[in-house]
Amino acid sequence: MTNAMVKAEGVHKSFGAVEVLKGIDLEVKSGEVFCLIGPSGSGKSTFLRCINHLEKVNAGRLYVDGQLVGYRQKGDKLYELKDSEVALKRRDIGMVFQRFNLFPHMTAVENVMEAPVQVKGMSRAQAKERAMQLLQRVGLGDKAGNYPSQLSGGQQQRVAIARALAMEPKLMLFDEPTSALDPELVGDVLDVMRDLAESGMTMVVVTHEMGFAREVGDSLVFMDGGVVVESGNPRDVLTNPQHERTRSFLSKVL
Amino acid sequence: MTADIKKTDGPAGTPPAGPEAIKAVPVRHYGRYVSALIALGIFFALIWAFANGDINWGAIPDYFFNDRILTGVRETLWLTFLSMLIGIVGGLLLAVMRLSKNPVTSSIAWFYIWFFRGTPVLVQLFVWFNLGFVFEYINLGPVYKDEWSQFMTPFLTALLGLGLNEAAYMAEICRAGLLAVDEGQTEAAHALGMSHSKTLRRIVVPQAMRVIVPPTGNEVINMLKTTSLVAAVQYYELLRYAQDIGTTSGATVEMLFLAAAWYLILTSLLSVGQYYVERYYARGSSRQLPPTPWQKVRAHLTSFSSRKGVTA
């Protein structure tokens, strides 16, 4: 298990009577770009949110970096983690949302500084310096003083990526990061993600960008109806799908 | 597509001007002149009636800066400030309690709001004042011990009566504000590893303030006026002092006008303050901050001079 950043064993998740995840088994290796595709409602976003415990798993086991998510195991018994312990683990997992979720009352640079200062106790000066480097890395060094409402969707999403990177995570989760963007802004965000992948970051990406999955992805999983239908190398799955369901989905999106 | 519109060329060296501005005779609104005349007529008739009534207007400036009146103004402001402080802190606490997942705390908050919103504040003031029938003594162990009537001074009665009542209203305002913040904000903060309390303090509350501040300004103005009720529990504030002067000097009505004038001055000042607080919390939510009154005045002055050039 040393090599697996994320490991899921029979993960189930229900919202009331609706079972969204019906037993997910998968493994994300350290340093790889892992793409999750599938129709909406297939449970891919829910699974992603389980990884940093924004959603509680109902059954099965989910490990991040070899440690159980949300629980502590002593013998046969599971103990729920305290909120502070969950928060501690989330520091190492960056998340990028479909709707950016930047803090609108803070400028771009303040958004990036917020967590290092408030969570890690970094000094403001040091956090600001790091934040400026990160903003430059995502190509927004000149927008540091702008509020999110003064930025385009693509710029906001790149700030959101910088904000997540500021915590120096060992795993990055992307929840349809380009789905809310104008088509011509998608490229900028994907470029940043590509750079990040090349730097060796472990990434789990829920996406509809098949081009990105094919070029940058190391593994790909096709989900439907709460189960993994097909998985493998993105180039193989996308060009030569084995299942009928995968084929019909890909014929609609490609 | 502007390519079809013929542009008149500006002087050489400047970019071409836009299409020629429309010059048309504007519609005449005769109804507006008539209604304005009627309204002005009624207004001046009222002023005339008051000016010629049996009121000794001279008494108002005589007593306007009277020591007792000024003391009353201070007391009113002080009481407003302290009651609102209790109201806002208590309201925020109650709102967080109501939104919490703990059924006991949320029920208690619900009950509190139900009770304090459901009974008149004047009745509450009387109840606080007379609580000595229930608690004969107040005993806080080694810290404080006294008879209730000694402990519950008019000031404390007024403060608790107004403050605790206000907390119930502020709770609903704060709850609306907290609910108005997108859930994605909480998720984003949690995903960064921020704790519940830090998320609330750093992310949710500052954004909720934008929704909370305007009705709170309303509440402050309301509170300033409601303080006049505490005269009923023997607390001396602006109205009570004005009434006292009125009875001793014989200028009863005049002193009521005086108090009304002071209340108007104070509420007007508060409205100005509210504008600036709202402006502060609007940062980030609107692309451009609304202008300050002074900026507006300047903009109007400059636009007057250029208005001649603008038609259509």
Boltz contact constraints between the chains, C-beta under 6 A:
constraints:
  - contact:
      token1: [A, 52]
      token2: [B, 191]
      max_distance: 6.0
  - contact:
      token1: [A, 54]
      token2: [B, 187]
      max_distance: 6.0
  - contact:
      token1: [A, 87]
      token2: [B, 193]
      max_distance: 6.0
  - contact:
      token1: [A, 87]
      token2: [B, 195]
      max_distance: 6.0
  - contact:
      token1: [A, 90]
      token2: [B, 191]
      max_distance: 6.0
  - contact:
      token1: [A, 90]
      token2: [B, 193]
      max_distance: 6.0
  - contact:
      token1: [A, 91]
      token2: [B, 193]
      max_distance: 6.0
  - contact:
      token1: [A, 95]
      token2: [B, 191]
      max_distance: 6.0
  - contact:
      token1: [A, 99]
      token2: [B, 184]
      max_distance: 6.0
  - contact:
      token1: [A, 101]
      token2: [B, 184]
      max_distance: 6.0
  - contact:
      token1: [A, 101]
      token2: [B, 188]
      max_distance: 6.0
  - contact:
      token1: [A, 103]
      token2: [B, 203]
      max_distance: 6.0
  - contact:
      token1: [A, 104]
      token2: [B, 284]
      max_distance: 6.0
  - contact:
      token1: [A, 104]
      token2: [B, 285]
      max_distance: 6.0
  - contact:
      token1: [A, 105]
      token2: [B, 206]
      max_distance: 6.0
  - contact:
      token1: [A, 105]
      token2: [B, 207]
      max_distance: 6.0
  - contact:
      token1: [A, 105]
      token2: [B, 284]
      max_distance: 6.0
  - contact:
      token1: [A, 115]
      token2: [B, 192]
      max_distance: 6.0
  - contact:
      token1: [A, 118]
      token2: [B, 198]
      max_distance: 6.0
  - contact:
      token1: [A, 118]
      token2: [B, 202]
      max_distance: 6.0
  - contact:
      token1: [A, 119]
      token2: [B, 193]
      max_distance: 6.0
  - contact:
      token1: [A, 119]
      token2: [B, 194]
      max_distance: 6.0
  - contact:
      token1: [A, 147]
      token2: [B, 284]
      max_distance: 6.0
  - contact:
      token1: [A, 149]
      token2: [B, 287]
      max_distance: 6.0
  - contact:
      token1: [A, 150]
      token2: [B, 287]
      max_distance: 6.0
